[in-house]
Amino acid sequence: MKTTTTLAALAIALLPGFAFAQCAGKHTEQTAASCMAGTTWDAVKGTCVETPSS
């Protein structure tokens, strides 16, 4: 019984780490809101591009 309880506690303790590992790196996409000053969002390219000056 003690071994089962220990293994269950260990599994529960490690679950957040596994969940984080599954989604690591997937939230690095740029959005229009993250464009720096002087750039605009280009939906075709899916990235920020320099704002053309006239």
Secondary structure as UniProt FT lines:
FT   HELIX           2..23
FT   TURN            24..27
FT   HELIX           32..34
FT   TURN            37..38
FT   STRAND          39..42
FT   TURN            43..46
FT   STRAND          47..50
//
